[in-house]
Amino acid sequence: MKRARAMHIRQPAGLDHLEPGEVDVGSPGPDEILVRLHAASLNFRDDLVVRGVFPAKDGLIPLSDGAGEVVEVGSAVSGFAVGDAVVSTFHPNWRDGHVERAELNNSPGGPADGYACEFATRSVSHFTRAPAGYTHAESATLTCAGVTAWRAVVTDGQVRPGETVLVLGTGGVSLFALQFAKAAGATVIATSSSREKLDRLQELGADHVINYRENPNWGAAVLELTGGLGADHVIEVGGPHTLPQSLVAARTGGHIAIIGAAAGFDIDTMPFAIVQAKRLRLQAVTVGSRRDQLDMVRAIEAHGIRPVIDRSFPLEKLPDAFDYLKTGQHFGKVVIAI
Ligand SMILES: NC(=O)c1ccc[n+]([C@@H]2O[C@H](COP(=O)([O-])OP(=O)(O)OC[C@H]3O[C@@H](n4cnc5c(N)ncnc54)[C@H](OP(=O)(O)O)[C@@H]3O)[C@@H](O)[C@H]2O)c1
């Protein structure tokens, strides 16, 4: 048994109750591996957990996304060896295919302990291999944002060459969705709040960009850019405040990936008439399965896709990293070096 550094959420939760501490690290059981975490990344939901919007047990170790190196393997483990670079899975119980919501009950970073720590002993379902040639920081961006985008664009969306994909804003999910959609041969329209971020979106491969602050009717702008047809797929991360424009932007029979509420979730309404009239297909996403993650890793290697990392903070500066995320200045992922 060894001791390792970790960050803990003390209740009542809040950034000033995000405290350093230590945890016991056990040797792996037969189907477990011991991982030395080298990096983690922040997601919108981690922010809700550390600020107490989502309930958490006292002492919870936050952060769903971790990457590192296997340092010990259990006696019955196959598929992992000491020295392997690995990345955590968001739903350790979801291997493939259909899963009941009730089974998705042990996500790291809440309700289960996450990866704001130096070492973790977990069953093998908690990790997959990382993409070859990725740094640990790059791998740590994949668990939540990467797999969610993969699920929306590839597993559910089955985006085909020549289709149009609309992505909203420049957070982790949207930038991965842009990259996966371009790799699938799609035309990508992207929105953001500033000229500088729009320029960066174009550098990343966006074919068309729209400033949603200057153009509140951005749905109509998407129709104009697509000759009146609309986008075949909308990667909807904004929530009830952006959904009405997303529905305007969608093509008849189009697919809307219902993912998040980055623009706020203080209202909860569904514009019925346009969904019905356009025969839209709304498919919600809750990250994805281990199979999705493995398929995504393979595609990342085949296409040479690199994640967009905005900034890195050391583990002990985790509260500062969350403060920074809250400013909305980031473009892509904020990572934590461990
Ligand atoms: N269902 C799931 O499985 C799942 C998984 C991951 C994330 N999510 C959810 O998806 C959302 C995005 O997650 P994330 O990790 O990518 O967040 P993030 O990295 O924190 O990015 C949030 C981004 O949202 C954009 N945004 C805010 N208001 C907007 C608006 N009115 N219109 C368009 N864009 C807007 C901003 O982009 P600009 O600065 O460019 O304007 C901001 O950078 C969150 O609500 C999160 O909880 C859900």
The ligand as an SDF file (V2000), in Angstrom:
LIG
                    3D

 48 52  0  0  0  0  0  0  0  0999 V2000
  -24.2660   14.5650  -23.0610 N   0  0  0  0  0  0  0  0  0  0  0  0
  -22.9870   14.2910  -22.9750 C   0  0  0  0  0  0  0  0  0  0  0  0
  -22.5750   13.1450  -23.0690 O   0  0  0  0  0  0  0  0  0  0  0  0
  -22.0050   15.4190  -22.8040 C   0  0  0  0  0  0  0  0  0  0  0  0
  -20.6300   15.1550  -22.8510 C   0  0  0  0  0  0  0  0  0  0  0  0
  -19.7400   16.2340  -22.8090 C   0  0  0  0  0  0  0  0  0  0  0  0
  -20.2320   17.5230  -22.6470 C   0  0  0  0  0  0  0  0  0  0  0  0
  -21.5780   17.7100  -22.5470 N   0  0  0  0  0  0  0  0  0  0  0  0
  -22.1260   19.0540  -22.4160 C   0  0  0  0  0  0  0  0  0  0  0  0
  -21.8800   19.7490  -23.6410 O   0  0  0  0  0  0  0  0  0  0  0  0
  -21.6400   21.1270  -23.3810 C   0  0  0  0  0  0  0  0  0  0  0  0
  -20.2840   21.5170  -23.9310 C   0  0  0  0  0  0  0  0  0  0  0  0
  -19.2930   20.7850  -23.2340 O   0  0  0  0  0  0  0  0  0  0  0  0
  -17.7430   21.1190  -23.4190 P   0  0  0  0  0  0  0  0  0  0  0  0
  -16.9980   20.2520  -22.4760 O   0  0  0  0  0  0  0  0  0  0  0  0
  -17.3900   21.1150  -24.8570 O   0  0  0  0  0  0  0  0  0  0  0  0
  -17.7520   22.6130  -22.8520 O   0  0  0  0  0  0  0  0  0  0  0  0
  -16.6160   23.7080  -22.7920 P   0  0  0  0  0  0  0  0  0  0  0  0
  -15.3330   23.1440  -23.2840 O   0  0  0  0  0  0  0  0  0  0  0  0
  -16.6650   24.3080  -21.4490 O   0  0  0  0  0  0  0  0  0  0  0  0
  -17.1100   24.7820  -23.8780 O   0  0  0  0  0  0  0  0  0  0  0  0
  -18.2360   25.5430  -23.7210 C   0  0  0  0  0  0  0  0  0  0  0  0
  -18.3460   26.3920  -24.9750 C   0  0  0  0  0  0  0  0  0  0  0  0
  -19.7130   26.6150  -25.2480 O   0  0  0  0  0  0  0  0  0  0  0  0
  -19.7710   27.7010  -26.1270 C   0  0  0  0  0  0  0  0  0  0  0  0
  -21.0170   28.4160  -25.9140 N   0  0  0  0  0  0  0  0  0  0  0  0
  -21.4850   29.0100  -24.8000 C   0  0  0  0  0  0  0  0  0  0  0  0
  -22.6420   29.6230  -25.0700 N   0  0  0  0  0  0  0  0  0  0  0  0
  -22.8880   29.4170  -26.3850 C   0  0  0  0  0  0  0  0  0  0  0  0
  -23.9130   29.8100  -27.2660 C   0  0  0  0  0  0  0  0  0  0  0  0
  -24.9370   30.5660  -26.8610 N   0  0  0  0  0  0  0  0  0  0  0  0
  -23.8440   29.4090  -28.5560 N   0  0  0  0  0  0  0  0  0  0  0  0
  -22.8170   28.6410  -28.9960 C   0  0  0  0  0  0  0  0  0  0  0  0
  -21.8100   28.2680  -28.2050 N   0  0  0  0  0  0  0  0  0  0  0  0
  -21.8580   28.6390  -26.9170 C   0  0  0  0  0  0  0  0  0  0  0  0
  -18.5650   28.5860  -25.8790 C   0  0  0  0  0  0  0  0  0  0  0  0
  -17.8800   28.7310  -27.1170 O   0  0  0  0  0  0  0  0  0  0  0  0
  -17.3580   30.1560  -27.6750 P   0  0  0  0  0  0  0  0  0  0  0  0
  -16.4360   30.6970  -26.6360 O   0  0  0  0  0  0  0  0  0  0  0  0
  -16.7200   29.8180  -28.9580 O   0  0  0  0  0  0  0  0  0  0  0  0
  -18.5440   31.0510  -27.8810 O   0  0  0  0  0  0  0  0  0  0  0  0
  -17.7580   27.7650  -24.8540 C   0  0  0  0  0  0  0  0  0  0  0  0
  -16.4020   27.7430  -25.1380 O   0  0  0  0  0  0  0  0  0  0  0  0
  -21.7740   21.2910  -21.8610 C   0  0  0  0  0  0  0  0  0  0  0  0
  -23.0940   21.6650  -21.5410 O   0  0  0  0  0  0  0  0  0  0  0  0
  -21.5050   19.9020  -21.3310 C   0  0  0  0  0  0  0  0  0  0  0  0
  -22.0880   19.6570  -20.0660 O   0  0  0  0  0  0  0  0  0  0  0  0
  -22.4710   16.6850  -22.6130 C   0  0  0  0  0  0  0  0  0  0  0  0
  1  2  1  0
  2  3  2  0
  2  4  1  0
  4  5  1  0
  4 48  2  0
  5  6  2  0
  6  7  1  0
  7  8  2  0
  8  9  1  0
  8 48  1  0
  9 10  1  0
  9 46  1  0
 10 11  1  0
 11 12  1  0
 11 44  1  0
 12 13  1  0
 13 14  1  0
 14 15  2  0
 14 16  1  0
 14 17  1  0
 17 18  1  0
 18 19  2  0
 18 20  1  0
 18 21  1  0
 21 22  1  0
 22 23  1  0
 23 24  1  0
 23 42  1  0
 24 25  1  0
 25 26  1  0
 25 36  1  0
 26 27  1  0
 26 35  1  0
 27 28  2  0
 28 29  1  0
 29 30  1  0
 29 35  2  0
 30 31  1  0
 30 32  2  0
 32 33  1  0
 33 34  2  0
 34 35  1  0
 36 37  1  0
 36 42  1  0
 37 38  1  0
 38 39  2  0
 38 40  1  0
 38 41  1  0
 42 43  1  0
 44 45  1  0
 44 46  1  0
 46 47  1  0
M  CHG  2   8   1  16  -1
M  END
$$$$
